[in-house]
């Protein structure tokens, strides 16, 4: 019972993660660029 529940939870999580990555791929790349730029700025 618990194994089935955990397996279902994991599958739901994987599906949500993939959908989230698809929908945020552009946003993620932009935020990644901004984060790297901010790190360089803070290091100087």
PDB file of N, CA, C, O and CB in Angstrom:
ATOM      1  N   UNK A   1       0.838  -1.206   0.000  1.00  0.00           N
ATOM      2  CA  UNK A   1       0.000   0.000   0.000  1.00  0.00           C
ATOM      3  C   UNK A   1       0.868   1.249   0.000  1.00  0.00           C
ATOM      4  O   UNK A   1       0.718   2.130  -0.847  1.00  0.00           O
ATOM      5  CB  UNK A   1      -0.946   0.010   1.220  1.00  0.00           C
ATOM      6  N   UNK A   2       1.776   1.310   0.963  1.00  0.00           N
ATOM      7  CA  UNK A   2       2.648   2.480   1.056  1.00  0.00           C
ATOM      8  C   UNK A   2       3.530   2.591  -0.185  1.00  0.00           C
ATOM      9  O   UNK A   2       3.773   3.689  -0.686  1.00  0.00           O
ATOM     10  CB  UNK A   2       3.518   2.407   2.324  1.00  0.00           C
ATOM     11  N   UNK A   3       4.009   1.441  -0.680  1.00  0.00           N
ATOM     12  CA  UNK A   3       4.858   1.471  -1.870  1.00  0.00           C
ATOM     13  C   UNK A   3       4.100   2.052  -3.060  1.00  0.00           C
ATOM     14  O   UNK A   3       4.638   2.877  -3.799  1.00  0.00           O
ATOM     15  CB  UNK A   3       5.369   0.060  -2.203  1.00  0.00           C
ATOM     16  N   UNK A   4       2.854   1.624  -3.246  1.00  0.00           N
ATOM     17  CA  UNK A   4       2.053   2.148  -4.351  1.00  0.00           C
ATOM     18  C   UNK A   4       1.845   3.644  -4.199  1.00  0.00           C
ATOM     19  O   UNK A   4       1.915   4.393  -5.174  1.00  0.00           O
ATOM     20  CB  UNK A   4       0.700   1.432  -4.426  1.00  0.00           C
ATOM     21  N   UNK A   5       1.590   4.073  -2.970  1.00  0.00           N
ATOM     22  CA  UNK A   5       1.371   5.497  -2.708  1.00  0.00           C
ATOM     23  C   UNK A   5       2.633   6.291  -3.042  1.00  0.00           C
ATOM     24  O   UNK A   5       2.563   7.321  -3.712  1.00  0.00           O
ATOM     25  CB  UNK A   5       0.963   5.726  -1.230  1.00  0.00           C
ATOM     26  N   UNK A   6       3.779   5.813  -2.575  1.00  0.00           N
ATOM     27  CA  UNK A   6       5.039   6.517  -2.837  1.00  0.00           C
ATOM     28  C   UNK A   6       5.345   6.548  -4.328  1.00  0.00           C
ATOM     29  O   UNK A   6       5.805   7.560  -4.857  1.00  0.00           O
ATOM     30  CB  UNK A   6       6.196   5.851  -2.076  1.00  0.00           C
ATOM     31  N   UNK A   7       5.086   5.431  -4.999  1.00  0.00           N
ATOM     32  CA  UNK A   7       5.330   5.371  -6.441  1.00  0.00           C
ATOM     33  C   UNK A   7       4.452   6.383  -7.174  1.00  0.00           C
ATOM     34  O   UNK A   7       4.912   7.063  -8.091  1.00  0.00           O
ATOM     35  CB  UNK A   7       5.067   3.948  -6.978  1.00  0.00           C
ATOM     36  N   UNK A   8       3.186   6.479  -6.765  1.00  0.00           N
ATOM     37  CA  UNK A   8       2.281   7.435  -7.390  1.00  0.00           C
ATOM     38  C   UNK A   8       2.744   8.870  -7.108  1.00  0.00           C
ATOM     39  O   UNK A   8       2.709   9.723  -7.994  1.00  0.00           O
ATOM     40  CB  UNK A   8       0.837   7.223  -6.883  1.00  0.00           C
ATOM     41  N   UNK A   9       3.172   9.127  -5.883  1.00  0.00           N
ATOM     42  CA  UNK A   9       3.671  10.454  -5.525  1.00  0.00           C
ATOM     43  C   UNK A   9       4.870  10.814  -6.399  1.00  0.00           C
ATOM     44  O   UNK A   9       4.958  11.923  -6.927  1.00  0.00           O
ATOM     45  CB  UNK A   9       4.058  10.511  -4.027  1.00  0.00           C
ATOM     46  N   UNK A  10       5.792   9.860  -6.545  1.00  0.00           N
ATOM     47  CA  UNK A  10       7.000  10.112  -7.315  1.00  0.00           C
ATOM     48  C   UNK A  10       6.667  10.374  -8.779  1.00  0.00           C
ATOM     49  O   UNK A  10       7.235  11.273  -9.399  1.00  0.00           O
ATOM     50  CB  UNK A  10       7.964   8.933  -7.195  1.00  0.00           C
ATOM     51  N   UNK A  11       5.732   9.576  -9.338  1.00  0.00           N
ATOM     52  CA  UNK A  11       5.349   9.756 -10.737  1.00  0.00           C
ATOM     53  C   UNK A  11       4.696  11.119 -10.939  1.00  0.00           C
ATOM     54  O   UNK A  11       4.993  11.817 -11.908  1.00  0.00           O
ATOM     55  CB  UNK A  11       4.394   8.633 -11.187  1.00  0.00           C
ATOM     56  N   UNK A  12       3.809  11.495 -10.027  1.00  0.00           N
ATOM     57  CA  UNK A  12       3.164  12.807 -10.126  1.00  0.00           C
ATOM     58  C   UNK A  12       4.214  13.906 -10.083  1.00  0.00           C
ATOM     59  O   UNK A  12       4.155  14.869 -10.848  1.00  0.00           O
ATOM     60  CB  UNK A  12       2.134  13.002  -8.991  1.00  0.00           C
ATOM     61  N   UNK A  13       5.182  13.751  -9.172  1.00  0.00           N
ATOM     62  CA  UNK A  13       6.240  14.747  -9.037  1.00  0.00           C
ATOM     63  C   UNK A  13       7.050  14.859 -10.323  1.00  0.00           C
ATOM     64  O   UNK A  13       7.334  15.963 -10.786  1.00  0.00           O
ATOM     65  CB  UNK A  13       7.158  14.397  -7.865  1.00  0.00           C
ATOM     66  N   UNK A  14       7.422  13.717 -10.899  1.00  0.00           N
ATOM     67  CA  UNK A  14       8.203  13.728 -12.141  1.00  0.00           C
ATOM     68  C   UNK A  14       7.429  14.420 -13.262  1.00  0.00           C
ATOM     69  O   UNK A  14       7.994  15.227 -14.001  1.00  0.00           O
ATOM     70  CB  UNK A  14       8.571  12.289 -12.560  1.00  0.00           C
ATOM     71  N   UNK A  15       6.139  14.108 -13.390  1.00  0.00           N
ATOM     72  CA  UNK A  15       5.330  14.730 -14.445  1.00  0.00           C
ATOM     73  C   UNK A  15       5.227  16.230 -14.234  1.00  0.00           C
ATOM     74  O   UNK A  15       5.369  17.005 -15.179  1.00  0.00           O
ATOM     75  CB  UNK A  15       3.927  14.109 -14.489  1.00  0.00           C
ATOM     76  N   UNK A  16       4.978  16.642 -12.994  1.00  0.00           N
ATOM     77  CA  UNK A  16       4.885  18.075 -12.700  1.00  0.00           C
ATOM     78  C   UNK A  16       6.202  18.767 -12.981  1.00  0.00           C
ATOM     79  O   UNK A  16       6.228  19.879 -13.508  1.00  0.00           O
ATOM     80  CB  UNK A  16       4.472  18.304 -11.245  1.00  0.00           C
ATOM     81  N   UNK A  17       7.311  18.102 -12.624  1.00  0.00           N
ATOM     82  CA  UNK A  17       8.631  18.694 -12.840  1.00  0.00           C
ATOM     83  C   UNK A  17       8.878  18.904 -14.329  1.00  0.00           C
ATOM     84  O   UNK A  17       9.371  19.955 -14.737  1.00  0.00           O
ATOM     85  CB  UNK A  17       9.734  17.802 -12.233  1.00  0.00           C
ATOM     86  N   UNK A  18       8.534  17.897 -15.148  1.00  0.00           N
ATOM     87  CA  UNK A  18       8.742  18.021 -16.591  1.00  0.00           C
ATOM     88  C   UNK A  18       7.879  19.128 -17.172  1.00  0.00           C
ATOM     89  O   UNK A  18       8.350  19.913 -17.996  1.00  0.00           O
ATOM     90  CB  UNK A  18       8.439  16.696 -17.294  1.00  0.00           C
ATOM     91  N   UNK A  19       6.620  19.202 -16.754  1.00  0.00           N
ATOM     92  CA  UNK A  19       5.736  20.255 -17.252  1.00  0.00           C
ATOM     93  C   UNK A  19       6.271  21.621 -16.842  1.00  0.00           C
ATOM     94  O   UNK A  19       6.261  22.565 -17.631  1.00  0.00           O
ATOM     95  CB  UNK A  19       4.297  20.059 -16.725  1.00  0.00           C
ATOM     96  N   UNK A  20       6.744  21.718 -15.581  1.00  0.00           N
ATOM     97  CA  UNK A  20       7.267  22.987 -15.077  1.00  0.00           C
ATOM     98  C   UNK A  20       8.499  23.395 -15.877  1.00  0.00           C
ATOM     99  O   UNK A  20       8.647  24.560 -16.245  1.00  0.00           O
ATOM    100  CB  UNK A  20       7.609  22.881 -13.570  1.00  0.00           C
ATOM    101  N   UNK A  21       9.386  22.432 -16.146  1.00  0.00           N
ATOM    102  CA  UNK A  21      10.596  22.743 -16.907  1.00  0.00           C
ATOM    103  C   UNK A  21      10.249  23.206 -18.316  1.00  0.00           C
ATOM    104  O   UNK A  21      10.867  24.139 -18.829  1.00  0.00           O
ATOM    105  CB  UNK A  21      11.520  21.522 -16.968  1.00  0.00           C
ATOM    106  N   UNK A  22       9.270  22.567 -18.944  1.00  0.00           N
ATOM    107  CA  UNK A  22       8.859  22.990 -20.286  1.00  0.00           C
ATOM    108  C   UNK A  22       8.318  24.408 -20.257  1.00  0.00           C
ATOM    109  O   UNK A  22       8.664  25.223 -21.112  1.00  0.00           O
ATOM    110  CB  UNK A  22       7.801  22.034 -20.858  1.00  0.00           C
ATOM    111  N   UNK A  23       7.469  24.711 -19.275  1.00  0.00           N
ATOM    112  CA  UNK A  23       6.807  26.015 -19.233  1.00  0.00           C
ATOM    113  C   UNK A  23       7.752  27.112 -18.773  1.00  0.00           C
ATOM    114  O   UNK A  23       7.500  28.287 -19.041  1.00  0.00           O
ATOM    115  CB  UNK A  23       5.598  25.962 -18.316  1.00  0.00           C
ATOM    116  N   UNK A  24       8.843  26.756 -18.081  1.00  0.00           N
ATOM    117  CA  UNK A  24       9.721  27.791 -17.529  1.00  0.00           C
ATOM    118  C   UNK A  24      11.114  27.768 -18.160  1.00  0.00           C
ATOM    119  O   UNK A  24      12.029  28.423 -17.662  1.00  0.00           O
ATOM    120  CB  UNK A  24       9.841  27.620 -16.021  1.00  0.00           C
ATOM    121  N   UNK A  25      11.278  27.017 -19.255  1.00  0.00           N
ATOM    122  CA  UNK A  25      12.605  26.899 -19.853  1.00  0.00           C
ATOM    123  C   UNK A  25      13.157  28.270 -20.231  1.00  0.00           C
ATOM    124  O   UNK A  25      14.302  28.584 -19.906  1.00  0.00           O
ATOM    125  CB  UNK A  25      12.557  25.991 -21.087  1.00  0.00           C
ATOM    126  N   UNK A  26      12.355  29.090 -20.913  1.00  0.00           N
ATOM    127  CA  UNK A  26      12.817  30.419 -21.308  1.00  0.00           C
ATOM    128  C   UNK A  26      13.072  31.285 -20.084  1.00  0.00           C
ATOM    129  O   UNK A  26      14.101  31.955 -19.986  1.00  0.00           O
ATOM    130  CB  UNK A  26      11.793  31.093 -22.230  1.00  0.00           C
ATOM    131  N   UNK A  27      12.133  31.265 -19.160  1.00  0.00           N
ATOM    132  CA  UNK A  27      12.265  32.071 -17.944  1.00  0.00           C
ATOM    133  C   UNK A  27      13.492  31.630 -17.154  1.00  0.00           C
ATOM    134  O   UNK A  27      14.237  32.461 -16.635  1.00  0.00           O
ATOM    135  CB  UNK A  27      10.993  31.959 -17.069  1.00  0.00           C
ATOM    136  N   UNK A  28      13.695  30.317 -17.066  1.00  0.00           N
ATOM    137  CA  UNK A  28      14.818  29.798 -16.300  1.00  0.00           C
ATOM    138  C   UNK A  28      16.136  30.262 -16.912  1.00  0.00           C
ATOM    139  O   UNK A  28      17.056  30.638 -16.185  1.00  0.00           O
ATOM    140  CB  UNK A  28      14.766  28.265 -16.236  1.00  0.00           C
ATOM    141  N   UNK A  29      16.236  30.238 -18.243  1.00  0.00           N
ATOM    142  CA  UNK A  29      17.489  30.642 -18.875  1.00  0.00           C
ATOM    143  C   UNK A  29      17.755  32.121 -18.623  1.00  0.00           C
ATOM    144  O   UNK A  29      18.900  32.514 -18.396  1.00  0.00           O
ATOM    145  CB  UNK A  29      17.453  30.353 -20.389  1.00  0.00           C
ATOM    146  N   UNK A  30      16.714  32.940 -18.660  1.00  0.00           N
ATOM    147  CA  UNK A  30      16.883  34.373 -18.394  1.00  0.00           C
ATOM    148  C   UNK A  30      17.305  34.593 -16.950  1.00  0.00           C
ATOM    149  O   UNK A  30      18.229  35.362 -16.683  1.00  0.00           O
ATOM    150  CB  UNK A  30      15.579  35.144 -18.693  1.00  0.00           C
ATOM    151  N   UNK A  31      16.639  33.929 -16.022  1.00  0.00           N
ATOM    152  CA  UNK A  31      16.981  34.107 -14.612  1.00  0.00           C
ATOM    153  C   UNK A  31      18.386  33.584 -14.339  1.00  0.00           C
ATOM    154  O   UNK A  31      19.097  34.120 -13.488  1.00  0.00           O
ATOM    155  CB  UNK A  31      15.958  33.391 -13.709  1.00  0.00           C
ATOM    156  N   UNK A  32      18.788  32.536 -15.062  1.00  0.00           N
ATOM    157  CA  UNK A  32      20.143  32.005 -14.905  1.00  0.00           C
ATOM    158  C   UNK A  32      21.165  33.051 -15.325  1.00  0.00           C
ATOM    159  O   UNK A  32      22.160  33.264 -14.633  1.00  0.00           O
ATOM    160  CB  UNK A  32      20.325  30.714 -15.730  1.00  0.00           C
ATOM    161  N   UNK A  33      20.922  33.705 -16.460  1.00  0.00           N
ATOM    162  CA  UNK A  33      21.828  34.751 -16.944  1.00  0.00           C
ATOM    163  C   UNK A  33      21.904  35.885 -15.925  1.00  0.00           C
ATOM    164  O   UNK A  33      22.989  36.364 -15.597  1.00  0.00           O
ATOM    165  CB  UNK A  33      21.360  35.291 -18.322  1.00  0.00           C
ATOM    166  N   UNK A  34      20.748  36.307 -15.429  1.00  0.00           N
ATOM    167  CA  UNK A  34      20.727  37.393 -14.444  1.00  0.00           C
ATOM    168  C   UNK A  34      21.487  36.998 -13.183  1.00  0.00           C
ATOM    169  O   UNK A  34      22.223  37.808 -12.619  1.00  0.00           O
ATOM    170  CB  UNK A  34      19.280  37.772 -14.091  1.00  0.00           C
ATOM    171  N   UNK A  35      21.311  35.754 -12.739  1.00  0.00           N
ATOM    172  CA  UNK A  35      21.968  35.306 -11.521  1.00  0.00           C
ATOM    173  C   UNK A  35      23.485  35.303 -11.699  1.00  0.00           C
ATOM    174  O   UNK A  35      24.217  35.730 -10.807  1.00  0.00           O
ATOM    175  CB  UNK A  35      21.472  33.908 -11.127  1.00  0.00           C
ATOM    176  N   UNK A  36      23.956  34.823 -12.848  1.00  0.00           N
ATOM    177  CA  UNK A  36      25.396  34.803 -13.105  1.00  0.00           C
ATOM    178  C   UNK A  36      25.950  36.215 -13.176  1.00  0.00           C
ATOM    179  O   UNK A  36      27.026  36.491 -12.643  1.00  0.00           O
ATOM    180  CB  UNK A  36      25.701  34.051 -14.404  1.00  0.00           C
ATOM    181  N   UNK A  37      25.221  37.112 -13.831  1.00  0.00           N
ATOM    182  CA  UNK A  37      25.659  38.502 -13.920  1.00  0.00           C
ATOM    183  C   UNK A  37      25.726  39.114 -12.525  1.00  0.00           C
ATOM    184  O   UNK A  37      26.661  39.852 -12.213  1.00  0.00           O
ATOM    185  CB  UNK A  37      24.709  39.321 -14.828  1.00  0.00           C
ATOM    186  N   UNK A  38      24.749  38.814 -11.693  1.00  0.00           N
ATOM    187  CA  UNK A  38      24.722  39.356 -10.335  1.00  0.00           C
ATOM    188  C   UNK A  38      25.905  38.829  -9.530  1.00  0.00           C
ATOM    189  O   UNK A  38      26.509  39.573  -8.758  1.00  0.00           O
ATOM    190  CB  UNK A  38      23.396  39.000  -9.633  1.00  0.00           C
ATOM    191  N   UNK A  39      26.243  37.545  -9.705  1.00  0.00           N
ATOM    192  CA  UNK A  39      27.380  36.967  -8.990  1.00  0.00           C
ATOM    193  C   UNK A  39      28.669  37.664  -9.403  1.00  0.00           C
ATOM    194  O   UNK A  39      29.490  37.996  -8.548  1.00  0.00           O
ATOM    195  CB  UNK A  39      27.482  35.450  -9.257  1.00  0.00           C
ATOM    196  N   UNK A  40      28.859  37.892 -10.701  1.00  0.00           N
ATOM    197  CA  UNK A  40      30.058  38.595 -11.172  1.00  0.00           C
ATOM    198  C   UNK A  40      30.121  39.990 -10.572  1.00  0.00           C
ATOM    199  O   UNK A  40      31.175  40.432 -10.115  1.00  0.00           O
ATOM    200  CB  UNK A  40      30.077  38.676 -12.714  1.00  0.00           C
ATOM    201  N   UNK A  41      28.989  40.680 -10.575  1.00  0.00           N
ATOM    202  CA  UNK A  41      28.931  42.047 -10.053  1.00  0.00           C
ATOM    203  C   UNK A  41      29.285  42.066  -8.570  1.00  0.00           C
ATOM    204  O   UNK A  41      30.009  42.950  -8.114  1.00  0.00           O
ATOM    205  CB  UNK A  41      27.530  42.655 -10.275  1.00  0.00           C
ATOM    206  N   UNK A  42      28.779  41.097  -7.823  1.00  0.00           N
ATOM    207  CA  UNK A  42      29.045  41.044  -6.383  1.00  0.00           C
ATOM    208  C   UNK A  42      30.494  40.679  -6.089  1.00  0.00           C
ATOM    209  O   UNK A  42      31.047  41.102  -5.074  1.00  0.00           O
ATOM    210  CB  UNK A  42      28.115  40.042  -5.712  1.00  0.00           C
ATOM    211  N   UNK A  43      31.111  39.899  -6.967  1.00  0.00           N
ATOM    212  CA  UNK A  43      32.489  39.471  -6.728  1.00  0.00           C
ATOM    213  C   UNK A  43      33.488  40.591  -6.967  1.00  0.00           C
ATOM    214  O   UNK A  43      34.561  40.594  -6.364  1.00  0.00           O
ATOM    215  CB  UNK A  43      32.828  38.290  -7.612  1.00  0.00           C
ATOM    216  N   UNK A  44      33.160  41.536  -7.829  1.00  0.00           N
ATOM    217  CA  UNK A  44      34.107  42.616  -8.139  1.00  0.00           C
ATOM    218  C   UNK A  44      34.235  43.613  -7.010  1.00  0.00           C
ATOM    219  O   UNK A  44      34.992  44.577  -7.120  1.00  0.00           O
ATOM    220  CB  UNK A  44      33.686  43.336  -9.395  1.00  0.00           C
TER     221      UNK A  44
END
